[in-house]
Amino acid sequence: MKKSNTLIKYIIEGSIVFLSVFLSFYITDVNREKNMKERKNILLKDLSNSMIQDTLQIYSYIAEKEIILKTWKLIRDDIDSNHKLLKRFKNNRIKRGGYTYFLISKSIRIIDSLYIISISSNSTL
């Protein structure tokens, strides 16, 4: 009877140890899954914010490109018309630090350097 009682005792203790180890592995796995989901959500939010910022930068770049293209067309047309536009704006500008601020367009234009380039390009042709 003592042997059967001890055997049952060992089986019960072994089962308890096995179940506790199995339960601890299960709980660890559940915690790992939870942490991975939280990390995934944080990374997705960061990615979303980064994509929004990138999209805003692209829109800004496109807007600046359109302004540059319109300005370049205006300068090219002015060069073709023997600088009539430059002569018209020459009296309406304020010179500050190399940049020319046009009062009509309210934007910064580096016209002097382009004017010099256009003169040199016209003289080589």
Summary of the structure (lengths in Angstrom):
residues: 125
radius of gyration: 38.0
end to end distance: 118.0
largest distance: 119.4
contacts: 249
relative contact order: 0.05
helix: 82%
strand: 8%
